[in-house]
Amino acid sequence: MPDQQIDYHNWKPKHNPWLVALTVTIATFMEVLDTSIANVALPHMAGSLGASEEEATWVLTSYLVSSAVVLPISGWLATRFGRKRFYMACVTVFTICSFLCGIAPTLPLLILARVLQGAGGGGLAPSEQAILADTFPVSKRGQAFAVYGMAVVVAPAIGPTLGGWITDNFNWHWIFFINVPFGILSLFLSHRMVEDPPYLKEEQKKTKGVDTVGLGLICVGVGCLEFVLDKGQEKDWFGDHMITGFFILAICALVTFVIWEWNHEDPVVDIKLLRVRNFGTAIFLQFILGMVLFGSTVLIPQFLQVLMGYTAERAGMALSPGALVLILMMPIAGRLISKIDARLLVSIGYAITALGLYNLTRLDLETSFGTIVLWRMLQVCGLAFVFIPISTLNYVGVPFNKNNQISSFSNFARNIGGSVGTALLTTFLQRNAQAHQATLSANVISGSARYMNFIEATKQALVRLGQSPDQASQTAIGHAYQMLVQQSSMLSYVNAFWGLSIIIACLVPLPFIMRKPPKMSKAAGEAMGH
């Protein structure tokens, strides 16, 4: 073992580490982009494939479920089959299935292709993070994760804009076809640039039989949980027997999985890693990061499209400048990680994010496009100072031979956080809007002077436009109701931003639970490896 540790610490990749980083970022950016790019094209898919919009949502659900199942076991698969081999297999499956999605003539075939595409895509981000952790010395990891962060954080922000532009100017098939050339390029460069370090080859030789029970339990548990989160609001949650059944099955499978894996000598997912204080805390912070990142990315476009009448493309354009801010902030955060306590950076990042979300509570139906763009840019400023330090702190105090497990665990936490955040926010918006509607309607009394004055003024305006008095009266009442619904929805969005802001503000002191990371030096790197 000492010889292997010395070999590991002396090992360096044959190629420039930054070329390796750019190589693996291509496929991950492509995969993360694919999780959001299809959203705006669903109506077009439904129309051309002869399906309803509700049926077309399975194009998204099938991908998310499949990807979520592969994420937590990708670390085990990478160790068992070799990380480079596993990574290239994922790129191959993702690329081929992207082409199959583009040529799918029916909805069932498109959904099948999306399931397989998600299985390939689920292993890309964890593999990239583990490759970067092994390729770069500890002192350079922050900057390396800045490159990785651009793929994971920026791609969801520009996905809706790019998807809307492609759909409007070409057709929905091309949101899948664009993956093919990038996939081929990624395969070529990965074959040339990526390599497995010596310790990983040794770990591969030690792998024992397949833990079929653990694999089965996590596939059932995560698959059912992702289905519940994605379809819960649509099916009225536990008012629907299918959602209730899948939720019970998910909980039973996941609880059994944790007990089984805790006592297994070669687990698919090493649950005991959560006992490491830094790693357990970092996983929780990754989960919250996913909730905020994906939740706010869903809230703002919905607000712009539903309440302000923006097109999908224009709503996406309101988010895109925020992505540019992240591109600028990621390298800065990457450099600061080697100079400032990573825990302090995370706290600063959460404080900035909380202030940015609080600022969004000022949104109303008169807010200009430029103001929304500016507020979104302010809201995402802090995310770089959260994402990169957490990604670096993940590895503190954990043996280097667990790098594959760490990366798959942290990516899984962030993605599940995104699913939970989106599901909770969607439900909150609908229920809170109903509550506001009931409150506001209680103040709309048909005999009140203010209400009657509004109806009369609207009626007179409509009569001057050529409507009959009876028709104008009905239209005025309908207009009043529409305003009531619109105001109720707007208040629910404001409350959602309030809630997110408070949650994030409560997390500001939490990073200091973690132990202070060692100095970013070679000696520290060796200490972390033992």
N, C-alpha and C positions, 0 to 999 in steps of 0.2 A: 504493500500500500504506500509506503513512503516514496518509492520510486515513481509510482503513478502520480502522486501529488506533485512531485518535482517536475515530472514531465508536463503536467497540466499547467503549472505556473510558468514554465519556460516556453510553453507552446504559443505560437503566434500564427495567424492565418497566412497562407502563401500570398494572398492578394491584399491590396490596400483595404483596411477595414471600412473606409467610407464608401468604396465601390461595392463592398458586400452589403452595407446598409442601404444604399440606393437600389441595389438589385432586389433585395427582399421586400422593400417598401412598395415596389411596383404592384406586386400581386395583392398585398394587403390593402392598398389604397383601392384597387379594383374591387375587391371583395366587400369592403366596408361601404363603398359607394353604391354597390348593388343592393344593399339593404334599404336604401331610401330612394334610389332613382326610379324604381318601378311604381312608387305610390301615386304620382300624378298621372300615370298612364293607364290606371285601372279602368276608367270609363271607356277608353279607346279599345282596350283589350276585350272588355265585356261586349262592346258593340260588334267588333269584327269576328268574335268567336261565338256569337249567338248565346251569350250567357248574361245573367243579371249581375248588377254591380256587387251584390252580396256574395254571389258565387265566385266572382272575380277576386274577392279579398283572400281567397285561398291561395292565390299566387304569392301573397305576402306571408300568410300564416304557415304554409308548407315549408317555405325557406327558413323562417325563423325557428320553427320546431326542429327541423333537421340540423340546422347549424348549432342550436342550443344543446342538442344531444351529443354532438361531436366535441364541442368545446372542452368540457371537463375531462374527457378521456384522451384528448390529443397529446397531453404530456406523456402518458403511459404508452400510447401508440408510437410516439417519436422515439422513446427509449427502446422499445421492443424491436422496431423495424429499422432504426437508424433515422436520425432527424432529417438529414438531407433527402433520403429516399422518401420518407413520409411527406416532407414539404413539397417535393416535386410531384408526388402522386396527387396531392391535394390540388396543386396548380393545374395538372393535367385534367383531373375530373371536373374542376370548376370551368376550365376553358371549353372542353368538349360539351359540357351540359349547357353552357351559355349559348353555344351554337344551336343545340337542340331546342332550347327555349325560343330562340329567334325563328326557327322554322316550324314550330309546333302548330299543327292545323286545327287542333281542338283544345278545349280547356283542360280535360283530363290529362292529355299528353303534356301540356304546358306545366301542370301541377306536378306530374311525375318528374319532369326534367328539373323543376325547381327543387324538389326534394333531394335529388342527386347533386344538384349544384350546391345546395346548402351543406350537404355532407362534405363536399370538397372545400367549400369556403370556410367552414367552421374550424379547420385546422391551420389556417394560414396565419392569422394574427398571433396566436400563441407561439407558433414555430418561429415567426420572425422575432418576437421579443426574446425568446431563448437564444436564438442565433446571435442577436446583438449583445446579450449579456455575456456570452462566451467569446465573442470576437473582440470586444473592447475591454481594455483594462478598467478597473473600478473608477479611476480618475476621469475617464472619458465617457462613462456610461450615461451621465446626464445629457451630454450633447448628442449621443447616439439615440437616446430615447426621444430627443426632440424631433429627430427625423421620423421616428416611428409615430410620435404623437401627431405629426402633421397628417399622416395617413388616417389614423383612428378618429381624430377630432375634426379635421377639416372636411373629410369626405362626406359625412352626413349633412354638413351645412350646405354644400354645393350640389348634393344629389338632386333635390327637388328642382332647382333651377336648371340643371343640365337635362334632367328628365323631361321637364316641360318644354325646353327648347328643341330637343330631339324629336319629341312627339309632335310638336306644332309644325316643324319644318321638314320632317321626314315621315316616319311612322314608328309605332311602339316596338317593332321588331329590332330596330337599331339600338335600343337601350341594352339589348343583349349582345348584338353583333360586335359592338365596340370593344367588348372584353376579349375577343378572339386574338387580334394582333398583339395586344398587351400580354395576354397569356403566353403566346408563342415566344415573345421577347423575354418574358420572365423565365421561361423554361430554359432557353438558351443561356442566359446570363447565370442562372442558378447552377446549371451544370458546370459552368466554367469557374464560378466564384465561390460557391458555398462548399464548406467541408465540415465534417464532424470532428470535434476535438478528441484527443486520445482517451480522456476519461469516459466519454460517451460510448466509444467502441468497447471499452472494458465493461461498462454497465450493460451493454447490449448482450454480451456473452453471459452475463449472470442471470438474465431474465428466465423466469420459470414458466410453469404452465399458465394458460389463460384463465383468468378469474371470470368464468362465464356467469356466475351468479351476480357478481358485482356489476359486470357489463349490462346484464339484463335489467337489474334493478334501476341503474341510473338512466338507461334508455327509456324505460317506462316512466320513471318518476319525473325526469326533466321534460320529456315529451308531453306528458299530461299537464304538467305545470305551465309550460309555455302555451299550450292550447287554451287552458283556462284563462290565462292573463290576456291573450289576444282576442278571445271570443266572449269573455265574460260580460262586458258591458253590452255587447250586441245581443246577447241571449238573456239579459236581465239577471246575471250572476246566479245566485242560489235559488232564484225563482224558477230556474230551468233544471230539470232532472239530470240532463246530460252533463252540464257544467258541475253540478254537485257531485255526480258520480266520478268524473275525471279528477276533481279536486281531492276527494277522499282517497282515490287510487294513487294520486301523486304524493300525498302526505304519507300514506302507508309505505309506498315504495321507497321514498327518500329517507324516512326514519330507519327502515330496515337496512337500507344501503349504508347509512352512517355506522350503525352497529356492526354490520358485517365487515366493512372496510377497516374499522378501528381494530378489529381482532385478526385481520388477514395479514400474513407475513409478506405478501407481494401485492399490495392493493392497487386497483386501477387508479384511484385518487387517494393520495396520502393525507387523510383527514387530520392526522396527528400534527401536521405542520402548523395547524391553527393554534397549537399550544405555544408557538414562538410568538412572544408579545408583539414584536414589530410586524410580523407577517399577518397575524390575526387582525390587528388594528388596521393595517394597510388594506386588507381585503374588505373590511367594513367601509373604509373610505372610498375604495374603488366602486363599491356598490352604490354609495350615495352619489359619487361622481357620475355614474351611469344614469341615475334618476334625474339629475339636474341637466346633464348634457342632452340626453334624448328627450326629456320632458319639455325643456324650454324650446328645443328645436321643433317639437310638435305644436306647442301652444301658440307661438308667434305666427306661423303661417296660417293656422286655423283662424286666429283672430282676424288676420288681414283678409282672408278669403271669405269667411262666413259673415263677418260683421261690417267689413269695409269694402267688400265687393272687388277685391284684387283678383287678378288672374293668378293661376298657379305659378306662371313664370315670373310675374312681377313680385309675388309674395316671396319667391325664392331669391329674387334680386335684393330684397330687403335683408336677407340673411347673409348673402355672399360677402359683403364688406367685413362682416364679423369673422369670416374664415380668413380673410387677408390679415386681420389683426392677429389672429392665432399664429399664422405663418411667421409674422414678425416677432411675436412674443416667445414662441417656442425656443429659438436659439438663445435668447436672452436668459430664459429660465434654465436652459441646459448649461450655460456658462456659470450662472450663479450657484448652481448646486454644489460645485466644488469649492465655493468660497463662503457660503452662508449655511448655517444649520438647516438641513432639509425640513425639519419639523417646523421651523419658523416660516419657511417659504410656503408650506402647505397652509398654515394659519393665515398668512397674508393673502394667499390665493382665495381661501374661503371667505375672508372678510370683504375682499373686492367683489367676489361673486355675489355675496349677500346684498351689498350695496347696489350692484347692478340690477339684481332682481327686484329690490325695493323700488328702484327708479322706474321700473316697468309698471308699477302700480299706478303711475300717473297716466297711463294710456287711456284715451277716450276716443270717441268716434270722430273727433275733429283733428286728431293728431296727424301731422303731415308725414309724407313718405320720408323726407330727409331726417326728421326728428326720430322716427322709428329706426332708421338705419344707424343713427348716432347712438341711440340708447342700446341697441343690440351690440354695437361695437364695445360700448362700455361694459355691458353685461358679460362678455366673453373674455375680457382682459385678464381676469384672475384665473381662468381655467388652466392656462399653461403652467402657472405656479402651483397648481394642484396636481395635475396629471404627471408631470415629469418627476417631481420629488417622490410621489407615491410609488411610481414605477421603479425608482431607484431603491427606495426603502424596502420594497418587497423582498430584496435579496439579502438584507442585513441580518446576520446571525443564522442564515440557513446554509447548509452544505451545498457546494457548487454542483454536486451530482443530482441535486433536486431542481436545477434550473428549469427543466421541461415542465415539472409539476407546478412550479411557481407561476410560470407564464400562463399556463392553461387555466389555473385556478383564478388568477387575477383578471384575465379576460372574461372568464365565465361570470365572475362577480359583477363586472361592469355591464355585461350584456343583460344579465338577469335584472340588474338594477334598472337598466333602461326599460325593460319590459314591464317591471313592476311600476315604475314611475309613470309610464305612458298609460297603463291600465288604470291606476289610481286617479291620475289627473283627468282622464276622459270621463270616468265615473263622477268625480267631484264636480266637473263643469256642468254635467247634465243635472245632477241632483241639486246643486247650489243654484243653478238657473231656475229650476222649478220652485225652490224656496223663495227666491227673490220675486219671482212672478206672482206667487201667492201673496206676498207682502205688499207689492206695488198695486196689485189689482184690488186689494182691500181698501186702498185709498182712492180708487177710481169709482166714485159714486155718481150714478147717472143724474142725480139732482144737484150735485155740487156746482157752484158757480164757475170754478176754474175749468172743470171738465166740460161743462156746457159751452163756455166761451171758446174753448179750443175746438170743439166739434162745430160750432157755428162759424167760426172764422175759416176753418178748413172747408166747410160746406160752401160758403160764399165764394171762396177762391175757385172751387171746382165748378160752381155754376157759371162764373165768369169765363171759364175755359170751355163752356158749352154743354156741361152735363145738366140733366134734369134735376130738380130739387130732391126728389126721392132717391135717385141714383147717387147724387152727391152726398146725401145724408148717410147712405149705406157705406159709401167709399170712405167717408170721414171716420166712421166708427171702425172700419177695417184698418185704416191708417193708424188710429190710436192704439189698436191692439198690436199691430206690428211694431210700433214704437215701444210698447210695453215689453214685448218679447226681446227686442233688441237691447233695451236697457238692462233687462234681467241677465241676458247673456254677457253683456259687457261687465257687469258687476261680478259675475262668477269668474271671469278671467282675471279681474283685478284681485279677487280673493285668492285665486290660485297662485298668483305671483307673490302675494303677501305670505301665503303658507310656505312656499319654497324659500323665500327670503329668511323667514324665521328658522326653518329647519337648518339651513346652511349657517346662519349666525350661531346657532347652538353648537356647531361642530368646530368653531374657531379654536377653542382650547384643546380639543381632543388629540391632535397630533403629538402633544407633549406627554401623552401616556406612553408613547414609544421610547425606547432607549435611544440616547443620542448616538447617531451613526458614527463609526470610526473615521479618523482622518482619511481623506481620499489619497492614500499612498500605496505603494507596492506592498509595504508591510501589512497595511490594513486589508489589502486584497487577499493576502495569504491567510490572514486571520479569519476572514469571512469564508474562505474555502475550507477550513477545518471544521 
